[in-house]
Amino acid sequence: MVPEAWEVDIIKVYGSGDQTLAQQEVSALMSINPQLDPTSQRKVRRDYISVFTRNPEKAADLVPEQPEQVTDGRKAAEDVFGTLMCGVEVGLREGIEARDYCASMLASMEAVIKGIESTDNVGTPQDVRGLATVAQDVEKHLAVMESDPDEKEFVTAAQKELGAMMNLVKAFAERQDEAAQKNQMDPEAMAKIQTDQMAAQQKMQINEATAQQKLEQKQQAFEQKMNQDMQKHTLQMQQMMSDAQAKIAQAQADAEAEAVKSASEMAVLNAKADAEMKAMVKKVEIEIATMKAKADAEIAATEKKTESDVKAKKKMADATPAAPAE
């Protein structure tokens, strides 16, 4: 292993490990989510749920990486399958994904067959007619696909799967005939049973459609509530951030006011110290002047006294007679 040849991918996480900061970051993204394209919106919603629940698996489950795509062929099959199961033929579907159409039809047939097998393994005449009608529709589409060499393998496999399922359908029909012979029911009773079964089948289909509609409505309501909760939480986070910024601004203003107050008090103290210093200097100057004046007065008095003494001595000297000369 050569370390110099390694390629290191650094995985960056929201908030760099800080949960509060991570929540603020994804909340900020959610605030602009409506402005993003659909793919980016799914990513933002998935990241939002992942950060707040700390459960990436739950986020991936609620917001899948790629939504399930329904092709035109599959949708066409889902639209007509119920009609075909009622024994009503439909026209050939053109301009759709024929492979998806046939695959969806075969999957629906398999589901119906497994449902019959899991109950009485007999079914009803309506089930047999419906499955036979579906099989005829699939065969028509496979016949068209046979002309395409690229679809040959699929057509062969589909025909084989269809044949196997129709063998099961034939077995259902045989069991129904055996049961009918055993019961020896009159045609009117049999017709009534078949009518009841058809009515029950239609009712079941209606109930399934109603249940599917309710499920979709619940899903829409859930997504709407999720979006509302996300928007509400985003507003709360924005309000919290606004309050925090206001508190920080107030604290800064208080600190500045305290600084101004301290500067004012310092200025007063400096002025007072200057005044006291000037007063002290003035006092010292006055004392020095007083001392100088006193010294000058003493000097003047001393000089005056000295001058007076000198005059007195001179006068005494002048008054003393001179000694006679020898």
C-alpha positions as CSV (number, residue, x, y, z in Angstrom):
1,M,0.0,0.0,0.0
2,V,1.4,3.4,-1.0
3,P,0.0,6.3,1.1
4,E,0.9,8.8,-1.6
5,A,-1.5,7.0,-4.0
6,W,-4.5,7.1,-1.6
7,E,-7.5,9.3,-2.4
8,V,-9.1,10.7,0.7
9,D,-12.7,11.9,0.5
10,I,-13.6,14.2,3.4
11,I,-17.3,13.9,4.4
12,K,-18.6,17.2,5.6
13,V,-21.5,17.2,8.0
14,Y,-23.9,19.9,8.9
15,G,-22.7,22.0,11.8
16,S,-19.3,20.3,11.8
17,G,-20.6,18.1,14.6
18,D,-22.5,20.8,16.5
19,Q,-26.2,19.7,16.6
20,T,-27.5,23.2,17.3
21,L,-25.5,24.7,14.4
22,A,-26.6,21.9,12.2
23,Q,-30.3,22.5,12.9
24,Q,-29.8,26.2,12.1
25,E,-28.1,25.3,8.8
26,V,-30.9,22.9,7.6
27,S,-33.6,25.4,8.8
28,A,-32.0,28.1,6.7
29,L,-32.1,25.7,3.7
30,M,-35.7,24.9,4.4
31,S,-36.6,28.6,4.3
32,I,-35.4,28.7,0.6
33,N,-36.6,25.2,-0.3
34,P,-39.6,26.4,-2.4
35,Q,-37.1,28.2,-4.6
36,L,-35.1,25.1,-5.4
37,D,-35.8,22.5,-8.2
38,P,-37.8,19.4,-7.2
39,T,-34.6,17.1,-6.9
40,S,-32.9,19.6,-4.6
41,Q,-36.1,20.0,-2.6
42,R,-36.2,16.3,-1.9
43,K,-32.5,16.4,-0.8
44,V,-33.2,19.3,1.6
45,R,-36.2,17.7,3.1
46,R,-34.3,14.4,3.6
47,D,-31.4,16.3,5.3
48,Y,-33.8,18.3,7.4
49,I,-35.5,15.1,8.8
50,S,-32.1,13.4,9.2
51,V,-30.6,16.2,11.3
52,F,-33.6,16.8,13.5
53,T,-34.4,13.1,14.1
54,R,-30.7,12.0,14.1
55,N,-31.9,9.0,12.1
56,P,-30.7,9.0,8.4
57,E,-32.6,5.7,7.8
58,K,-35.9,7.2,8.8
59,A,-35.2,10.2,6.6
60,A,-34.4,7.9,3.6
61,D,-37.6,6.0,4.3
62,L,-39.8,9.1,4.4
63,V,-38.0,10.9,1.5
64,P,-36.5,8.2,-0.8
65,E,-33.5,9.0,-3.0
66,Q,-35.6,8.4,-6.1
67,P,-39.4,8.4,-6.1
68,E,-41.0,5.4,-7.8
69,Q,-41.5,6.2,-11.5
70,V,-44.7,5.0,-13.1
71,T,-44.4,4.6,-16.9
72,D,-47.2,5.1,-19.4
73,G,-47.3,1.3,-20.0
74,R,-47.7,0.4,-16.4
75,K,-50.3,3.1,-15.8
76,A,-52.3,1.9,-18.9
77,A,-52.2,-1.6,-17.5
78,E,-53.4,-0.5,-14.1
79,D,-56.2,1.5,-15.7
80,V,-57.7,-1.4,-17.7
81,F,-57.0,-4.4,-15.6
82,G,-60.2,-4.0,-13.6
83,T,-62.2,-3.7,-16.8
84,L,-60.6,-6.8,-18.2
85,M,-61.3,-8.8,-15.0
86,C,-64.9,-8.0,-15.5
87,G,-64.7,-9.9,-18.8
88,V,-64.8,-6.7,-21.0
89,E,-62.3,-6.5,-23.8
90,V,-60.4,-3.3,-24.5
91,G,-58.6,-2.0,-27.6
92,L,-54.9,-2.4,-28.3
93,R,-52.9,0.2,-26.4
94,E,-50.5,2.0,-28.7
95,G,-47.8,4.6,-28.1
96,I,-46.9,3.1,-24.6
97,E,-44.1,1.0,-23.2
98,A,-45.4,-2.4,-24.3
99,R,-42.9,-4.3,-22.2
100,D,-44.0,-2.4,-19.0
101,Y,-47.6,-2.9,-20.0
102,C,-47.3,-6.7,-20.3
103,A,-45.1,-7.0,-17.2
104,S,-47.6,-5.1,-15.1
105,M,-50.5,-7.2,-16.5
106,L,-48.7,-10.5,-15.7
107,A,-47.8,-9.2,-12.2
108,S,-51.5,-8.4,-11.6
109,M,-52.6,-11.8,-12.9
110,E,-50.1,-13.5,-10.6
111,A,-51.5,-11.5,-7.6
112,V,-55.1,-12.5,-8.4
113,I,-54.1,-16.2,-8.8
114,K,-52.1,-16.2,-5.5
115,G,-55.2,-14.7,-3.8
116,I,-57.4,-17.5,-5.1
117,E,-54.8,-20.1,-4.1
118,S,-54.6,-18.7,-0.6
119,T,-58.4,-18.9,-0.1
120,D,-60.3,-21.9,-1.6
121,N,-58.0,-22.5,-4.6
122,V,-61.2,-22.6,-6.7
123,G,-62.2,-19.1,-7.4
124,T,-65.3,-18.1,-9.3
125,P,-66.4,-18.3,-12.9
126,Q,-66.0,-14.5,-13.1
127,D,-62.4,-14.9,-11.9
128,V,-61.7,-17.5,-14.7
129,R,-63.4,-15.3,-17.4
130,G,-61.6,-12.2,-16.1
131,L,-58.1,-13.9,-16.1
132,A,-58.8,-15.4,-19.6
133,T,-59.7,-11.9,-20.9
134,V,-56.5,-10.4,-19.4
135,A,-54.5,-13.3,-21.0
136,Q,-56.1,-12.5,-24.4
137,D,-55.2,-8.8,-24.1
138,V,-51.6,-9.7,-23.1
139,E,-51.3,-12.1,-26.1
140,K,-52.4,-9.4,-28.5
141,H,-49.6,-7.0,-27.2
142,L,-47.0,-9.8,-27.3
143,A,-48.0,-10.6,-30.9
144,V,-47.2,-7.0,-31.8
145,M,-43.9,-7.1,-29.9
146,E,-42.8,-10.3,-31.7
147,S,-41.9,-8.3,-34.8
148,D,-39.2,-6.5,-32.8
149,P,-36.0,-8.7,-32.6
150,D,-34.9,-6.8,-29.5
151,E,-38.1,-7.9,-27.7
152,K,-37.8,-11.6,-28.7
153,E,-36.3,-12.8,-25.4
154,F,-38.9,-10.9,-23.4
155,V,-41.8,-12.1,-25.5
156,T,-40.6,-15.8,-25.1
157,A,-40.3,-15.5,-21.3
158,A,-43.7,-13.6,-21.0
159,Q,-45.5,-16.3,-23.1
160,K,-44.0,-19.0,-21.0
161,E,-45.1,-17.2,-17.8
162,L,-48.5,-16.6,-19.2
163,G,-48.9,-20.2,-20.2
164,A,-48.0,-21.4,-16.7
165,M,-50.6,-19.1,-15.2
166,M,-53.3,-20.1,-17.6
167,N,-52.7,-23.7,-16.6
168,L,-53.6,-22.7,-13.1
169,V,-56.7,-20.8,-14.4
170,K,-57.8,-24.0,-16.2
171,A,-57.4,-25.9,-13.0
172,F,-59.6,-23.4,-11.2
173,A,-62.2,-23.8,-14.0
174,E,-62.1,-27.6,-13.6
175,R,-62.5,-27.5,-9.9
176,Q,-65.5,-25.1,-10.3
177,D,-67.1,-27.6,-12.8
178,E,-66.5,-30.4,-10.3
179,A,-68.0,-28.4,-7.5
180,A,-71.0,-27.4,-9.7
181,Q,-71.7,-31.1,-10.6
182,K,-71.5,-32.1,-6.9
183,N,-73.9,-29.4,-5.9
184,Q,-76.1,-29.9,-8.9
185,M,-77.5,-26.4,-8.5
186,D,-80.2,-25.2,-10.9
187,P,-79.2,-22.6,-13.5
188,E,-81.1,-19.8,-11.8
189,A,-79.3,-20.4,-8.5
190,M,-76.0,-20.6,-10.3
191,A,-76.8,-17.4,-12.2
192,K,-77.7,-15.7,-8.9
193,I,-74.4,-16.9,-7.3
194,Q,-72.5,-15.7,-10.3
195,T,-74.3,-12.3,-10.2
196,D,-73.6,-12.0,-6.4
197,Q,-70.0,-12.9,-7.0
198,M,-69.7,-10.3,-9.8
199,A,-71.3,-7.7,-7.5
200,A,-69.0,-8.7,-4.7
201,Q,-66.0,-8.5,-7.0
202,Q,-67.1,-5.0,-8.2
203,K,-67.7,-3.9,-4.7
204,M,-64.2,-5.2,-3.7
205,Q,-62.7,-3.2,-6.6
206,I,-64.6,-0.1,-5.5
207,N,-63.5,-0.6,-1.9
208,E,-59.9,-1.0,-3.1
209,A,-60.1,2.1,-5.2
210,T,-61.7,4.0,-2.3
211,A,-59.0,2.7,0.1
212,Q,-56.3,3.7,-2.3
213,Q,-57.8,7.2,-2.6
214,K,-58.0,7.5,1.1
215,L,-54.4,6.4,1.4
216,E,-53.3,9.0,-1.1
217,Q,-55.3,11.7,0.7
218,K,-53.7,10.7,4.0
219,Q,-50.3,10.8,2.4
220,Q,-51.0,14.2,1.0
221,A,-52.3,15.4,4.4
222,F,-49.2,13.9,6.1
223,E,-46.9,15.7,3.6
224,Q,-48.8,18.9,4.1
225,K,-48.6,18.7,7.8
226,M,-44.9,17.9,7.6
227,N,-44.3,21.0,5.4
228,Q,-46.4,23.1,7.9
229,D,-44.4,21.8,10.8
230,M,-41.2,22.4,9.0
231,Q,-42.3,26.0,8.2
232,K,-43.4,26.5,11.7
233,H,-40.1,25.2,13.1
234,T,-38.2,27.4,10.6
235,L,-40.1,30.5,11.8
236,Q,-39.4,29.5,15.4
237,M,-35.7,29.1,14.7
238,Q,-35.6,32.4,12.9
239,Q,-37.3,34.1,15.9
240,M,-34.9,32.5,18.3
241,M,-31.9,33.7,16.2
242,S,-33.5,37.2,16.0
243,D,-34.0,37.2,19.8
244,A,-30.4,36.0,20.3
245,Q,-29.1,38.7,18.0
246,A,-31.2,41.4,19.8
247,K,-29.7,40.2,23.2
248,I,-26.2,40.3,21.8
249,A,-26.8,43.9,20.4
250,Q,-28.3,44.9,23.8
251,A,-25.3,43.5,25.6
252,Q,-22.9,45.4,23.3
253,A,-24.9,48.6,23.9
254,D,-24.7,48.1,27.6
255,A,-21.0,47.5,27.4
256,E,-20.5,50.6,25.4
257,A,-22.6,52.6,27.8
258,E,-20.6,51.3,30.7
259,A,-17.4,52.2,28.9
260,V,-18.7,55.7,28.3
261,K,-19.7,56.0,31.9
262,S,-16.3,54.8,33.1
263,A,-14.6,57.3,30.7
264,S,-16.8,60.1,32.1
265,E,-16.0,59.1,35.7
266,M,-12.3,59.0,34.8
267,A,-12.5,62.5,33.3
268,V,-14.1,63.8,36.5
269,L,-11.4,62.2,38.6
270,N,-8.7,63.6,36.3
271,A,-10.2,67.1,36.5
272,K,-10.4,66.8,40.3
273,A,-6.8,65.7,40.5
274,D,-5.7,68.5,38.2
275,A,-7.6,71.0,40.4
276,E,-6.0,69.6,43.6
277,M,-2.6,69.7,42.0
278,K,-3.0,73.3,40.9
279,A,-4.3,74.3,44.4
280,M,-1.3,72.5,46.0
281,V,1.1,74.3,43.6
282,K,-0.6,77.6,44.3
283,K,-0.3,77.0,48.0
284,V,3.4,76.1,47.7
285,E,4.0,79.2,45.6
286,I,2.2,81.4,48.3
287,E,4.2,79.8,51.0
288,I,7.4,80.3,49.0
289,A,6.5,83.9,48.4
290,T,5.7,84.4,52.1
291,M,9.0,82.8,53.1
292,K,10.8,85.0,50.6
293,A,9.2,88.1,51.8
294,K,9.9,87.3,55.4
295,A,13.5,86.5,54.5
296,D,13.8,89.7,52.5
297,A,12.4,91.6,55.5
298,E,14.8,90.0,57.9
299,I,17.7,90.7,55.5
300,A,16.6,94.3,55.2
301,A,16.3,94.6,59.0
302,T,19.7,93.0,59.5
303,E,21.3,95.3,56.9
304,K,19.6,98.3,58.5
305,K,20.8,97.3,62.0
306,T,24.3,96.6,60.7
307,E,24.4,100.0,59.0
308,S,23.2,101.7,62.2
309,D,25.8,99.8,64.3
310,V,28.5,100.9,61.8
311,K,27.4,104.6,62.0
312,A,27.3,104.4,65.8
313,K,30.8,102.9,66.0
314,K,32.1,105.5,63.6
315,K,30.5,108.3,65.6
316,M,32.1,106.9,68.8
317,A,35.4,106.7,67.1
318,D,35.1,110.3,66.0
319,A,34.3,111.5,69.5
320,T,37.3,109.8,71.2
321,P,40.3,112.4,71.5
322,A,43.5,111.4,69.9
323,A,46.5,110.5,72.0
324,P,49.3,113.1,72.3
325,A,52.4,112.6,70.3
326,E,55.7,111.9,72.1
